[in-house]
Amino acid sequence: MAFCEAKLYNDQGEICCMATGTFQYLKRLATKNADGERVIKPDGRQR
């Protein structure tokens, strides 16, 4: 898991906005099948 937080300040040093995010790491998808052919194209689309 990854937790992120960011704050944006204006010229007077006041917080204008704040954002948080939580992300879960996933295993990378296979890019080639057993025959060595590409399963996922370089542009990210599946065959």
C-alpha positions in Angstrom: 0.0 0.0 0.0 1.1 3.5 -0.7 -0.3 6.6 1.0 0.2 10.1 -0.5 -0.7 13.6 0.7 -0.2 16.9 -1.0 -1.0 20.6 -0.1 -1.2 23.6 -2.4 -0.4 27.0 -0.9 -1.2 30.4 -2.2 1.1 33.5 -2.2 0.1 34.3 1.3 1.1 30.9 2.6 -2.4 29.7 3.1 -3.5 26.2 2.1 -5.7 26.4 -1.0 -6.4 22.8 -1.4 -5.3 19.4 0.0 -5.4 15.9 -1.6 -4.8 12.4 -0.3 -4.6 9.1 -2.1 -4.2 5.5 -1.2 -2.9 3.1 -3.8 -2.5 -0.7 -3.7 0.4 -2.3 -5.6 -0.6 -5.0 -8.1 1.5 -7.7 -9.7 2.6 -6.9 -13.3 0.6 -8.5 -16.0 2.2 -11.0 -18.3 3.4 -9.4 -21.6 4.1 -12.6 -23.5 2.3 -15.9 -23.7 4.0 -19.4 -23.6 4.8 -19.2 -27.3 6.6 -15.9 -26.9 4.0 -13.8 -28.6 3.1 -10.4 -27.2 -0.2 -10.5 -25.1 -0.3 -6.8 -24.5 0.8 -4.3 -27.2 3.2 -1.5 -26.4 0.2 1.0 -26.4 -1.4 -1.0 -23.5 -4.2 -2.7 -25.5 -4.7 -6.4 -25.5 -4.6 -8.3 -28.8 
